[in-house]
Amino acid sequence: MIRYLTAGESHGQALVTVLDGVPAGLALSAADINRDLARRQLGYGRGRRMAIEQDRVEILSGVRLGQTIGSPLTLLIRNRDWVNWQFTMSVEAEPDSSLPGARREPVTRPRPGHADLAGAFKYQRQDMRDILERASARETAARVAAGAVARALLAAVGVQVASHVTEIGGAAIADPAAYDFATVAALTDEDGVRCADASVGAAMRAAVDAARAAGDTVGGAFEVIAHGVPVGLGSHAQWDRKLDGLLAQSVMSIQAIKGVGIGLGPQVSRVPGSQVHDEIRLADGAPTGTLAELRRPTNRAGGLEGGVTNGEDVRVSAWMKPISTLMAPLRSVNLATMTEEPATIERSDVCAVPAAAVVGEAMVCLVLANAVVEKFGGDSVEEITRAVREWERVVHERLAHRPGAPGDANRGDTH
């Protein structure tokens, strides 16, 4: 099992991530992780902090000579903005020009939609900055770093993961399922929204521009696709081992995500079963997934049936609310004075859906990599890949034997 823990917050010196259970022999470098960290900082509508941080990872343990060695992997991402947060006045204090660092007013006016209010009561903090800096999506840089490690492990067994943005501010592609993995994987970040439909992408950027001009924010949706996933990951035997449940929880844990769907997602409630369930056909040389002898004309189930992967692409969608910091702030209450005042304004984004999609990839990678390790075991990548190949052989042998199949007359078996 791969265990993952991160510590640190936006105003701390660094984010530190520890991954335990990563098998030995996985080729890994800082450059592999930095590629995904850079992608997380892109996207139309991002704020000024992206220009400050320019995230880079430092691998502190668990890697030697370019390979993991089986011990816990420790990753560090420095907060370059930390120097601006070395000092915050207490709720009662007056400004003191002799103190070093930026003079940050305490946060006492919670933002509707953020963790400020609930977290301040839960942890009994007078200055809500203690809450908002950890609740901030800055924490997802650590998730993306960990996800990059998981992505490398998945690649070793033939699994690839990509994402695309399907909606921003009401501008949406009509049918995300119409875009296959190859199309989504080929998208670049040049247009700022990573949308498979160029005309919809232009409408997305226009929605961001309109929100920025109004001092508002916009949300949207994205889909993560995992290609080449072996059949049989997850389990139907216990509720907490169902892979669709694990995927939903992991993606739902991303800041501002308010809904998660597998395959058709919420649409399954609106159409009859004949338009929901995916028929199973013989491939006849044209398989649609990792089961070479079968094909599914549709993938409305999103590659999961009964909490178990079925060999088709795993497709996970998520819906993100608008970010809660508004330049034209909503009404709130100053808890220090108990008077109604506008909510606190923090440096923020107008839209972060493209970045959230990268975080979504990381979370899907972490869950799938853990499922691979759970099913195929092994302390090294070599052991795991050997077990995956053996599993593929067993599955192929079960499906390959049918009357008239090539080589059937020469097998000599009767089952």
C-alpha positions, 0 to 999 in steps of 0.5 A: 500500500502506498501511504501519502502524507503532506505537511505545510501551508501557504505561509510556511517555508515549504510543503513536505510530502512523504510517500511510503510504499513506493516500490524499488527500481522506479526510474524517477527524477526531479524533472519528472515531477517538475513537469506536472508542477509546472502544468498545475501553475498554468491556466487562463484566469490564474492569479499573481502567485503563480508568477511568484512560486515557480514550483520546483521539487527537491527529493530528500530521500528514497531515491538514489542514482535515479531510482527509488530504493524502497524506503519512504520518498520525501519531497520538498517544495519551497514556498518562495512567497514565504518571505512575505509572510514572516510576521502577522499582527495579532488581533489586538496588536498595533503595527510595529515597524521594527518587526521584520517581514510583511505586516499582515492584518489578521483575518477576522472577516470570513469569506462565504464559501471558504473554510475560514469560518468553520475552521476558526471555530473548529480549531479555536483560532482568532486569526483565520489566516491559520485556517485559510493558508492550510485550506488553500489550494496551495496544498495541492502542489504537494498532491501533484508532486506525489501524483507524479510519482504515482504516474511514473509507476502507472507508466511502468505497467502501461497506464497513461493518464490525461485530462481535459476541461469540459466547462467553464462559466457555463461554456461547455462541450456537449459530450465529453465522451465524444473525445477519446484518450488519444485526443485528450492526451494530445491537448496542450496548455497553449490556449489556457483552458485545455479544451478539446473544442476550440470554439468552446475554449474561446467561450471559456476564456470570454467567461473568465474575462467577463468575471474578472471585469466584474470582480467575480469568479467562475467555476467549471468541470473537467474529466480525467481519463486513465488509459490501459488500466488492467481489468480487476483493480478494486473490489466489489466485496467490501464497500471501502474497497470499491475503486469508484468510491475511492476515486470519488473521495480522492477527487472530491477532496480537491479544494472547491470540487462539489461533485464527482461522476464516473462515466456518464455521472449524474446523467444515468438518472435521466435515461433508461438502462438500455442507454446506460449499460455498455454492451459486451461484444466480441472484438474481432480484431478491434478491442476497445480496452485492455481485453483484446478479445472483447469490445464495448461499443460505449463506455458509459460506465467509465471503465468501472462496474461493481467497483472493479475496473473492466478493462475500458478507459477509466473516466472520472469527471469533477465539477468545481465551484467558483473560487470564494475570494471575490474582488467585489466581496460578498457581505460577511461579519467581522468576528472581532467586532461583530459588525457586518462588513465585506468579506476579506479579499485575498490574492486569488484566481478568477478561475482555476479549473485547468489547474484543478484538472491537473490536480485531478490527474494526480489524485486519480494516479495515486488511487490507481497506483495504490490499486496496482500495488494492492493487486499485484504486490511486490517490493520492486517495479520488476516484480510488479510488472512481471505480475501484471504480465502474468495476469494479462496472460491468464485473462487472455487464455480465458478469453482466447478459447472459443470455437473457431478461434485461431489456433483452436485445433492445435490446443488439445484442451477441452475446457 
